[in-house]
């Protein structure tokens, strides 16, 4: 099954983000085995080299580890949730400030919505 990808962002980054999203949602847990490179390439409809780059990026981010002859596994030691929370908050604050809203104004709105 092929997936739709945005044209303005590299496919490998979109796949990295999807896997990170699965971690945040709890669909992937520490110790879970990822599909083989070939399996994931078929599943996503992308080139094997693209998936290799995805797995390399995940390992660079210390979200996965590759065990020779066994496959690629999610690590038990990562700060993804905290890092993503900081990143989203920073992007949000930058966006609201660029629109002329103060942080205090947005906090009031968030309190009402939350």
C-alpha positions in Angstrom: 0.0 0.0 0.0 1.5 3.3 -1.1 1.1 6.4 1.0 0.6 10.0 0.0 3.5 12.4 0.6 3.9 16.1 0.5 5.8 17.4 -2.4 7.6 20.2 -0.5 9.3 18.0 2.1 11.7 15.0 1.6 9.9 11.7 1.8 12.5 10.3 4.3 11.7 13.1 6.7 8.0 12.5 6.4 8.5 8.9 7.2 10.7 9.8 10.2 7.9 12.1 11.4 5.3 9.3 11.0 7.3 6.9 13.0 7.9 9.5 15.7 4.2 10.1 15.7 3.6 6.4 16.2 5.9 6.6 19.2 4.1 9.5 20.7 0.7 7.9 20.2 1.9 4.7 21.8 1.7 2.6 18.7 5.4 1.9 18.9 6.9 1.1 22.3 10.5 0.6 23.5 11.7 -2.8 22.4 9.3 -3.1 19.4 10.8 -4.4 16.2 10.4 -2.3 13.1 9.7 -4.0 9.8 12.7 -4.9 7.7 13.9 -2.2 5.2 12.4 -4.1 2.3 9.1 -4.7 4.1 8.8 -1.1 5.0 9.7 0.0 1.5 6.9 -2.2 0.1 4.5 -1.0 2.8 5.1 2.7 2.1 5.7 2.4 -1.6 9.1 4.0 -1.5 12.6 3.1 -2.6 14.6 0.8 -0.3 17.4 3.4 -0.2 14.8 5.9 1.2 13.9 3.5 4.0 17.6 2.9 4.8 18.0 6.6 5.2 14.9 6.7 7.5 16.3 4.0 9.7 19.7 5.7 9.7 18.1 9.0 10.8 16.1 7.2 13.5 19.3 5.7 14.8 21.1 9.1 14.7 18.2 10.5 16.8 18.8 7.5 19.2 15.2 6.3 18.7 16.2 3.0 17.4 19.1 0.5 17.5 20.0 -2.1 14.9 21.0 -5.5 16.1 23.0 -7.4 13.6 21.1 -10.3 12.2 18.0 -9.5 14.2 16.7 -6.2 12.9 15.9 -2.6 14.0 14.3 -2.0 17.4 12.9 1.0 19.2 15.1 2.0 22.1 14.1 2.1 25.7 16.0 5.4 26.3 14.6 8.4 24.5 13.3 11.8 25.3 11.1 12.1 22.2 7.9 13.1 24.0 9.6 15.9 25.9 11.5 17.1 22.9 8.4 17.2 20.7 6.5 19.1 23.4 9.2 21.7 23.5 9.4 21.9 19.7 5.6 22.3 19.3 5.4 24.9 22.1 8.3 26.9 20.5 6.6 26.8 17.1 3.3 27.8 18.6 4.7 30.8 20.4 6.7 31.9 17.3 3.5 31.7 15.2 1.3 33.6 17.6 3.9 36.3 18.1 4.3 36.7 14.4 0.5 37.3 14.2 0.7 40.0 16.9 -0.8 38.1 19.8 0.9 38.0 23.2 1.7 34.9 25.0 -0.6 36.0 27.8 -3.5 36.5 25.4 -3.1 33.0 24.0 -2.8 31.5 27.5 -6.2 32.9 28.4 -7.7 31.3 25.2 -6.0 28.0 26.0 -7.3 28.0 29.5 -10.9 28.5 28.2 -10.5 25.7 25.7 -8.7 23.3 28.0 
